[in-house]
Amino acid sequence: MGYDWLPEALAALLGVEPYEVAQVLAARRRLPLAATSGGVRFIAVMGRTHAGRPLVVAVRKVGEFDQQIIGAREMTPAELKRFEAWEMSA
C-alpha cells in the first residue's frame, strides 16, 4: 500500500513534520478509525512517532492499493486518552 500527499495538506502542516507522519503510518501499533468530515470519508490513523509523539493522520483511499494523506495533527487530550486506553488493551 502506498501513500501520497495531497499537496494542499502537505503545505498546510503546522508543527508536524512529514517524516513523523510517515513514522505513524508505518508503525506496527496504530489505531485506524473510520471518519467523515464535510462529506469526505477517510481513515483517521492514531499512532506514535519513534519519539513517542501521539499524532492523528487522515488518509483517504484513492485507488485499489493507494491512499492519500489529507492531514495530520497532534492528538487532542480526549483522543490521547482513548488511544492510551487502546494501547493498554491491545
VEXNU-681328 format. One record per atom (N, C-alpha, C): y, x, z; residue number from 1; atom name; residue in three letters. Coordinates in Angstrom, 2 decimals, always signed. Atoms other than C-alpha are relative to their C-alpha. Example, Ala and Ser with C-alpha at 12.3 -4.5 7.8 and 13.67 -1.06 7.14 Angstrom:
REM residues 2
+---------+---------+---------+-----+------+------+
!   north !    east !      up ! seq ! atom ! type !
+---------+---------+---------+-----+------+------+
!   -1.19 !   +0.89 !   +0.00 !   1 !    N !  Ala !
!   -4.50 !  +12.30 !   +7.80 !   1 !   CA !  Ala !
!   +1.20 !   +0.90 !   +0.00 !   1 !    C !  Ala !
!   -1.19 !   -0.82 !   -0.06 !   2 !    N !  Ser !
!   -1.06 !  +13.67 !   +7.14 !   2 !   CA !  Ser !
!   +1.09 !   -0.77 !   +0.73 !   2 !    C !  Ser !
+---------+---------+---------+-----+------+------+
//
This chain:
REM residues 90
+---------+---------+---------+-----+------+------+
!   north !    east !      up ! seq ! atom ! type !
+---------+---------+---------+-----+------+------+
!   -1.17 !   +0.85 !   +0.00 !   1 !    N !  Met !
!   +0.00 !   +0.00 !   +0.00 !   1 !   CA !  Met !
!   +1.23 !   +0.89 !   +0.00 !   1 !    C !  Met !
!   -1.21 !   -0.78 !   +0.08 !   2 !    N !  Gly !
!   +3.39 !   +1.38 !   -0.97 !   2 !   CA !  Gly !
!   +1.21 !   -0.76 !   +0.51 !   2 !    C !  Gly !
!   -1.25 !   +0.58 !   -0.49 !   3 !    N !  Tyr !
!   +6.83 !   +0.77 !   +0.48 !   3 !   CA !  Tyr !
!   +1.16 !   +0.58 !   -0.80 !   3 !    C !  Tyr !
!   -1.23 !   -0.41 !   +0.65 !   4 !    N !  Asp !
!  +10.10 !   +0.89 !   -1.43 !   4 !   CA !  Asp !
!   +1.16 !   -0.64 !   +0.74 !   4 !    C !  Asp !
!   -1.19 !   +0.52 !   -0.66 !   5 !    N !  Trp !
!  +13.59 !   +0.38 !   -0.05 !   5 !   CA !  Trp !
!   +0.77 !   -0.95 !   -0.92 !   5 !    C !  Trp !
!   -1.02 !   +0.79 !   +0.66 !   6 !    N !  Leu !
!  +15.83 !   -2.47 !   -1.09 !   6 !   CA !  Leu !
!   +1.26 !   +0.85 !   +0.13 !   6 !    C !  Leu !
!   -1.14 !   -0.91 !   -0.09 !   7 !    N !  Pro !
!  +18.89 !   -0.33 !   -1.99 !   7 !   CA !  Pro !
!   +1.07 !   -0.45 !   +1.00 !   7 !    C !  Pro !
!   -1.01 !   +0.51 !   -0.93 !   8 !    N !  Glu !
!  +21.24 !   -2.59 !   -0.02 !   8 !   CA !  Glu !
!   -0.42 !   +0.20 !   +1.45 !   8 !    C !  Glu !
!   +0.51 !   -0.18 !   -1.37 !   9 !    N !  Ala !
!  +19.02 !   -2.32 !   +3.06 !   9 !   CA !  Ala !
!   +0.14 !   +1.46 !   +0.43 !   9 !    C !  Ala !
!   -0.13 !   -1.42 !   -0.32 !  10 !    N !  Leu !
!  +18.98 !   +1.47 !   +2.91 !  10 !   CA !  Leu !
!   +1.47 !   +0.35 !   +0.27 !  10 !    C !  Leu !
!   -1.42 !   -0.28 !   -0.17 !  11 !    N !  Ala !
!  +22.77 !   +1.56 !   +2.54 !  11 !   CA !  Ala !
!   +0.55 !   -0.62 !   +1.29 !  11 !    C !  Ala !
!   -0.50 !   +0.72 !   -1.18 !  12 !    N !  Ala !
!  +23.18 !   -0.85 !   +5.49 !  12 !   CA !  Ala !
!   -0.58 !   +0.49 !   +1.32 !  12 !    C !  Ala !
!   +0.60 !   -0.49 !   -1.24 !  13 !    N !  Leu !
!  +21.12 !   +1.11 !   +8.03 !  13 !   CA !  Leu !
!   +1.07 !   +0.49 !   +0.97 !  13 !    C !  Leu !
!   -0.94 !   -0.43 !   -1.04 !  14 !    N !  Leu !
!  +23.04 !   +1.57 !  +11.26 !  14 !   CA !  Leu !
!   -0.79 !   +0.54 !   +1.19 !  14 !    C !  Leu !
!   +0.64 !   -0.60 !   -1.16 !  15 !    N !  Gly !
!  +21.71 !   +4.01 !  +13.84 !  15 !   CA !  Gly !
!   -1.50 !   +0.18 !   -0.12 !  15 !    C !  Gly !
!   +1.44 !   -0.19 !   +0.23 !  16 !    N !  Val !
!  +18.20 !   +4.11 !  +12.33 !  16 !   CA !  Val !
!   -0.13 !   +0.89 !   -1.23 !  16 !    C !  Val !
!   +0.20 !   -0.92 !   +1.11 !  17 !    N !  Glu !
!  +17.04 !   +6.94 !  +10.09 !  17 !   CA !  Glu !
!   -1.19 !   -0.44 !   -0.86 !  17 !    C !  Glu !
!   +1.11 !   +0.37 !   +0.86 !  18 !    N !  Pro !
!  +14.80 !   +6.35 !   +7.06 !  18 !   CA !  Pro !
!   -1.35 !   +0.59 !   +0.44 !  18 !    C !  Pro !
!   +1.26 !   -0.61 !   -0.44 !  19 !    N !  Tyr !
!  +12.20 !   +8.77 !   +8.45 !  19 !   CA !  Tyr !
!   -0.59 !   -0.76 !   +1.20 !  19 !    C !  Tyr !
!   +0.49 !   +0.80 !   -1.13 !  20 !    N !  Glu !
!  +11.99 !   +6.63 !  +11.63 !  20 !   CA !  Glu !
!   -0.69 !   -1.27 !   -0.50 !  20 !    C !  Glu !
!   +0.61 !   +1.19 !   +0.61 !  21 !    N !  Val !
!  +11.26 !   +3.57 !   +9.50 !  21 !   CA !  Val !
!   -1.39 !   +0.35 !   -0.54 !  21 !    C !  Val !
!   +1.29 !   -0.44 !   +0.54 !  22 !    N !  Ala !
!   +8.50 !   +5.49 !   +7.72 !  22 !   CA !  Ala !
!   -1.01 !   +0.23 !   +1.12 !  22 !    C !  Ala !
!   +0.90 !   -0.23 !   -1.13 !  23 !    N !  Gln !
!   +7.02 !   +6.51 !  +11.09 !  23 !   CA !  Gln !
!   -0.55 !   -1.31 !   +0.56 !  23 !    C !  Gln !
!   +0.45 !   +1.31 !   -0.51 !  24 !    N !  Val !
!   +6.87 !   +2.89 !  +12.29 !  24 !   CA !  Val !
!   -1.00 !   -0.62 !   -0.96 !  24 !    C !  Val !
!   +0.90 !   +0.61 !   +0.98 !  25 !    N !  Leu !
!   +5.27 !   +1.70 !   +9.05 !  25 !   CA !  Leu !
!   -1.34 !   +0.73 !   -0.10 !  25 !    C !  Leu !
!   +1.24 !   -0.77 !   +0.06 !  26 !    N !  Ala !
!   +2.67 !   +4.48 !   +9.23 !  26 !   CA !  Ala !
!   -0.71 !   +0.07 !   +1.35 !  26 !    C !  Ala !
!   +0.58 !   -0.09 !   -1.34 !  27 !    N !  Ala !
!   +1.98 !   +4.07 !  +12.95 !  27 !   CA !  Ala !
!   -1.36 !   -0.68 !   +0.07 !  27 !    C !  Ala !
!   +1.33 !   +0.58 !   -0.20 !  28 !    N !  Arg !
!   -1.59 !   +3.40 !  +13.99 !  28 !   CA !  Arg !
!   +0.11 !   -1.31 !   +0.77 !  28 !    C !  Arg !
!   -0.20 !   +1.20 !   -0.81 !  29 !    N !  Arg !
!   -0.38 !   +0.83 !  +16.53 !  29 !   CA !  Arg !
!   +1.34 !   -0.62 !   -0.35 !  29 !    C !  Arg !
!   -1.20 !   +0.74 !   +0.35 !  30 !    N !  Arg !
!   +2.10 !   -1.65 !  +15.12 !  30 !   CA !  Arg !
!   -0.34 !   -1.48 !   +0.00 !  30 !    C !  Arg !
!   +0.21 !   +1.44 !   -0.11 !  31 !    N !  Leu !
!   +2.54 !   -5.39 !  +15.51 !  31 !   CA !  Leu !
!   +0.75 !   -0.71 !   -1.11 !  31 !    C !  Leu !
!   -0.66 !   +0.74 !   +1.07 !  32 !    N !  Pro !
!   +3.23 !   -7.34 !  +12.30 !  32 !   CA !  Pro !
!   +0.08 !   -1.49 !   +0.36 !  32 !    C !  Pro !
!   -0.22 !   +1.41 !   -0.30 !  33 !    N !  Leu !
!   +4.71 !  -10.81 !  +12.74 !  33 !   CA !  Leu !
!   +0.65 !   -0.68 !   -1.20 !  33 !    C !  Leu !
!   -0.61 !   +0.77 !   +1.09 !  34 !    N !  Ala !
!   +5.44 !  -13.41 !  +10.05 !  34 !   CA !  Ala !
!   +1.35 !   -0.53 !   +0.47 !  34 !    C !  Ala !
!   -1.35 !   +0.45 !   -0.35 !  35 !    N !  Ala !
!   +9.13 !  -14.34 !   +9.96 !  35 !   CA !  Ala !
!   +0.67 !   -0.59 !   -1.23 !  35 !    C !  Ala !
!   -0.82 !   +0.57 !   +1.07 !  36 !    N !  Thr !
!  +11.68 !  -16.26 !   +7.90 !  36 !   CA !  Thr !
!   +1.46 !   +0.07 !   +0.42 !  36 !    C !  Thr !
!   -1.44 !   -0.02 !   -0.26 !  37 !    N !  Ser !
!  +15.44 !  -15.79 !   +7.65 !  37 !   CA !  Ser !
!   +0.72 !   -0.35 !   -1.29 !  37 !    C !  Ser !
!   -0.74 !   +0.41 !   +1.19 !  38 !    N !  Gly !
!  +17.75 !  -17.54 !   +5.22 !  38 !   CA !  Gly !
!   -0.91 !   -0.43 !   -1.14 !  38 !    C !  Gly !
!   +0.95 !   +0.43 !   +1.02 !  39 !    N !  Gly !
!  +14.75 !  -18.96 !   +3.39 !  39 !   CA !  Gly !
!   -0.88 !   +1.11 !   -0.56 !  39 !    C !  Gly !
!   +0.81 !   -1.13 !   +0.46 !  40 !    N !  Val !
!  +13.25 !  -15.50 !   +2.83 !  40 !   CA !  Val !
!   -1.12 !   +0.25 !   +0.99 !  40 !    C !  Val !
!   +1.16 !   -0.31 !   -0.85 !  41 !    N !  Arg !
!   +9.74 !  -14.97 !   +4.16 !  41 !   CA !  Arg !
!   -0.23 !   +1.50 !   -0.02 !  41 !    C !  Arg !
!   +0.24 !   -1.44 !   -0.09 !  42 !    N !  Phe !
!   +8.95 !  -11.48 !   +5.41 !  42 !   CA !  Phe !
!   -0.89 !   +0.28 !   +1.20 !  42 !    C !  Phe !
!   +0.78 !   -0.45 !   -1.14 !  43 !    N !  Ile !
!   +6.92 !   -9.50 !   +7.91 !  43 !   CA !  Ile !
!   +0.90 !   +0.90 !   +0.84 !  43 !    C !  Ile !
!   -0.73 !   -0.85 !   -0.95 !  44 !    N !  Ala !
!   +8.66 !   -8.06 !  +10.98 !  44 !   CA !  Ala !
!   -1.04 !   +0.90 !   +0.66 !  44 !    C !  Ala !
!   +0.96 !   -0.96 !   -0.54 !  45 !    N !  Val !
!   +6.74 !   -4.93 !  +11.90 !  45 !   CA !  Val !
!   +0.63 !   +0.67 !   +1.22 !  45 !    C !  Val !
!   -0.48 !   -0.62 !   -1.24 !  46 !    N !  Met !
!   +7.25 !   -3.87 !  +15.52 !  46 !   CA !  Met !
!   -0.84 !   +1.23 !   +0.27 !  46 !    C !  Met !
!   +0.74 !   -1.22 !   -0.27 !  47 !    N !  Gly !
!   +6.34 !   -0.32 !  +16.38 !  47 !   CA !  Gly !
!   +0.90 !   +1.06 !   +0.59 !  47 !    C !  Gly !
!   -0.73 !   -1.12 !   -0.60 !  48 !    N !  Arg !
!   +7.39 !   +3.02 !  +17.81 !  48 !   CA !  Arg !
!   +0.01 !   +1.19 !   -0.96 !  48 !    C !  Arg !
!   -0.08 !   -1.25 !   +0.74 !  49 !    N !  Thr !
!   +8.58 !   +6.21 !  +16.17 !  49 !   CA !  Thr !
!   -0.83 !   +1.05 !   +0.75 !  49 !    C !  Thr !
!   +0.72 !   -1.09 !   -0.68 !  50 !    N !  His !
!   +6.90 !   +9.52 !  +17.01 !  50 !   CA !  His !
!   +0.64 !   +0.34 !   +1.33 !  50 !    C !  His !
!   -0.71 !   -0.29 !   -1.25 !  51 !    N !  Ala !
!   +9.57 !   +9.97 !  +19.69 !  51 !   CA !  Ala !
!   -0.07 !   -1.16 !   +0.99 !  51 !    C !  Ala !
!   +0.15 !   +1.15 !   -0.90 !  52 !    N !  Gly !
!   +8.72 !   +6.56 !  +21.18 !  52 !   CA !  Gly !
!   +1.07 !   -1.06 !   -0.15 !  52 !    C !  Gly !
!   -1.08 !   +0.98 !   +0.19 !  53 !    N !  Arg !
!  +11.77 !   +4.68 !  +19.90 !  53 !   CA !  Arg !
!   -0.56 !   -1.31 !   -0.56 !  53 !    C !  Arg !
!   +0.52 !   +1.28 !   +0.47 !  54 !    N !  Pro !
!  +10.95 !   +0.95 !  +19.53 !  54 !   CA !  Pro !
!   +0.90 !   -0.61 !   -1.08 !  54 !    C !  Pro !
!   -0.75 !   +0.56 !   +1.13 !  55 !    N !  Leu !
!  +12.02 !   -0.46 !  +16.14 !  55 !   CA !  Leu !
!   -0.70 !   -1.23 !   -0.56 !  55 !    C !  Leu !
!   +0.52 !   +1.11 !   +0.81 !  56 !    N !  Val !
!  +11.58 !   -3.61 !  +14.08 !  56 !   CA !  Val !
!   +0.37 !   +0.33 !   -1.44 !  56 !    C !  Val !
!   -0.21 !   -0.26 !   +1.42 !  57 !    N !  Val !
!  +11.16 !   -3.04 !  +10.35 !  57 !   CA !  Val !
!   -0.41 !   -1.26 !   -0.76 !  57 !    C !  Val !
!   +0.27 !   +1.20 !   +0.79 !  58 !    N !  Ala !
!  +11.39 !   -6.02 !   +7.98 !  58 !   CA !  Ala !
!   -0.43 !   +0.41 !   -1.40 !  58 !    C !  Ala !
!   +0.51 !   -0.27 !   +1.35 !  59 !    N !  Val !
!   +9.31 !   -5.89 !   +4.79 !  59 !   CA !  Val !
!   -0.41 !   -1.31 !   -0.65 !  59 !    C !  Val !
!   +0.47 !   +1.17 !   +0.73 !  60 !    N !  Arg !
!   +8.52 !   -8.40 !   +2.08 !  60 !   CA !  Arg !
!   -0.89 !   +0.47 !   -1.14 !  60 !    C !  Arg !
!   +0.95 !   -0.33 !   +1.06 !  61 !    N !  Lys !
!   +5.71 !   -8.42 !   -0.44 !  61 !   CA !  Lys !
!   +0.69 !   -0.15 !   -1.35 !  61 !    C !  Lys !
!   -0.59 !   +0.05 !   +1.33 !  62 !    N !  Val !
!   +6.83 !   -7.61 !   -3.99 !  62 !   CA !  Val !
!   -1.03 !   +0.20 !   -1.10 !  62 !    C !  Val !
!   +1.09 !   -0.18 !   +0.97 !  63 !    N !  Gly !
!   +3.50 !   -7.04 !   -5.70 !  63 !   CA !  Gly !
!   -1.30 !   -0.11 !   +0.73 !  63 !    C !  Gly !
!   +1.32 !   +0.14 !   -0.62 !  64 !    N !  Glu !
!   -0.19 !   -7.16 !   -5.09 !  64 !   CA !  Glu !
!   -0.22 !   +1.02 !   +1.12 !  64 !    C !  Glu !
!   +0.22 !   -1.05 !   -0.98 !  65 !    N !  Phe !
!   -0.13 !   -3.87 !   -3.19 !  65 !   CA !  Phe !
!   +1.29 !   +0.64 !   +0.52 !  65 !    C !  Phe !
!   -1.26 !   -0.62 !   -0.36 !  66 !    N !  Asp !
!   +3.57 !   -3.14 !   -2.69 !  66 !   CA !  Asp !
!   +0.87 !   -0.91 !   +0.86 !  66 !    C !  Asp !
!   -0.94 !   +0.72 !   -0.84 !  67 !    N !  Gln !
!   +6.15 !   -4.14 !   -0.13 !  67 !   CA !  Gln !
!   +1.35 !   +0.70 !   -0.06 !  67 !    C !  Gln !
!   -1.36 !   -0.51 !   +0.04 !  68 !    N !  Gln !
!   +9.91 !   -3.71 !   +0.01 !  68 !   CA !  Gln !
!   +0.58 !   -0.05 !   +1.41 !  68 !    C !  Gln !
!   -0.67 !   -0.06 !   -1.31 !  69 !    N !  Ile !
!  +11.76 !   -2.61 !   +3.14 !  69 !   CA !  Ile !
!   +1.35 !   -0.67 !   -0.16 !  69 !    C !  Ile !
!   -1.25 !   +0.74 !   +0.13 !  70 !    N !  Ile !
!  +14.59 !   -5.09 !   +3.62 !  70 !   CA !  Ile !
!   +0.91 !   +0.14 !   +1.22 !  70 !    C !  Ile !
!   -0.85 !   -0.22 !   -1.17 !  71 !    N !  Gly !
!  +15.89 !   -3.99 !   +7.03 !  71 !   CA !  Gly !
!   -0.74 !   +0.72 !   +1.10 !  71 !    C !  Gly !
!   +0.58 !   -0.69 !   -1.16 !  72 !    N !  Ala !
!  +15.33 !   -2.02 !  +10.21 !  72 !   CA !  Ala !
!   +1.07 !   +0.07 !   +1.09 !  72 !    C !  Ala !
!   -0.91 !   -0.06 !   -1.14 !  73 !    N !  Arg !
!  +16.85 !   -2.02 !  +13.68 !  73 !   CA !  Arg !
!   -0.79 !   +0.26 !   +1.27 !  73 !    C !  Arg !
!   +0.64 !   -0.14 !   -1.31 !  74 !    N !  Glu !
!  +16.15 !   -1.34 !  +17.34 !  74 !   CA !  Glu !
!   -0.44 !   -1.37 !   +0.49 !  74 !    C !  Glu !
!   +0.45 !   +1.25 !   -0.61 !  75 !    N !  Met !
!  +14.23 !   -3.99 !  +19.24 !  75 !   CA !  Met !
!   +1.03 !   -0.48 !   +1.02 !  75 !    C !  Met !
!   -0.82 !   +0.58 !   -1.06 !  76 !    N !  Thr !
!  +16.19 !   -6.37 !  +21.43 !  76 !   CA !  Thr !
!   -0.79 !   +0.13 !   +1.30 !  76 !    C !  Thr !
!   +0.75 !   -0.05 !   -1.26 !  77 !    N !  Pro !
!  +15.28 !   -6.36 !  +25.15 !  77 !   CA !  Pro !
!   -1.16 !   -1.00 !   +0.04 !  77 !    C !  Pro !
!   +1.08 !   +1.00 !   +0.01 !  78 !    N !  Ala !
!  +13.24 !   -9.56 !  +24.66 !  78 !   CA !  Ala !
!   -1.14 !   +0.43 !   -0.92 !  78 !    C !  Ala !
!   +1.03 !   -0.48 !   +0.92 !  79 !    N !  Glu !
!  +11.40 !   -8.09 !  +21.66 !  79 !   CA !  Glu !
!   -0.77 !   +1.16 !   +0.62 !  79 !    C !  Glu !
!   +0.66 !   -1.14 !   -0.64 !  80 !    N !  Leu !
!  +10.69 !   -4.89 !  +23.59 !  80 !   CA !  Leu !
!   -0.96 !   -0.47 !   +1.08 !  80 !    C !  Leu !
!   +0.87 !   +0.54 !   -1.04 !  81 !    N !  Lys !
!   +9.26 !   -6.89 !  +26.48 !  81 !   CA !  Lys !
!   -1.28 !   -0.58 !   -0.62 !  81 !    C !  Lys !
!   +1.16 !   +0.57 !   +0.69 !  82 !    N !  Arg !
!   +6.97 !   -8.79 !  +24.08 !  82 !   CA !  Arg !
!   -0.89 !   +1.11 !   -0.56 !  82 !    C !  Arg !
!   +0.75 !   -1.10 !   +0.60 !  83 !    N !  Phe !
!   +5.95 !   -5.58 !  +22.32 !  83 !   CA !  Phe !
!   -0.75 !   +0.79 !   +1.07 !  83 !    C !  Phe !
!   +0.66 !   -0.75 !   -1.08 !  84 !    N !  Glu !
!   +5.20 !   -3.75 !  +25.57 !  84 !   CA !  Glu !
!   -1.17 !   -0.79 !   +0.58 !  84 !    C !  Glu !
!   +1.12 !   +0.82 !   -0.46 !  85 !    N !  Ala !
!   +3.02 !   -6.68 !  +26.71 !  85 !   CA !  Ala !
!   -1.16 !   +0.11 !   -1.00 !  85 !    C !  Ala !
!   +1.03 !   -0.14 !   +1.02 !  86 !    N !  Trp !
!   +1.15 !   -6.45 !  +23.40 !  86 !   CA !  Trp !
!   -0.65 !   +1.40 !   +0.09 !  86 !    C !  Trp !
!   +0.53 !   -1.36 !   -0.12 !  87 !    N !  Glu !
!   +0.78 !   -2.66 !  +23.81 !  87 !   CA !  Glu !
!   -0.99 !   +0.10 !   +1.16 !  87 !    C !  Glu !
!   +0.87 !   -0.05 !   -1.18 !  88 !    N !  Met !
!   -0.77 !   -3.16 !  +27.25 !  88 !   CA !  Met !
!   -1.31 !   -0.75 !   -0.23 !  88 !    C !  Met !
!   +1.20 !   +0.82 !   +0.20 !  89 !    N !  Ser !
!   -3.24 !   -5.76 !  +25.97 !  89 !   CA !  Ser !
!   -0.85 !   +0.45 !   -1.17 !  89 !    C !  Ser !
!   +0.74 !   -0.40 !   +1.21 !  90 !    N !  Ala !
!   -4.24 !   -4.13 !  +22.69 !  90 !   CA !  Ala !
!   -0.84 !   +1.22 !   +0.23 !  90 !    C !  Ala !
+---------+---------+---------+-----+------+------+
//
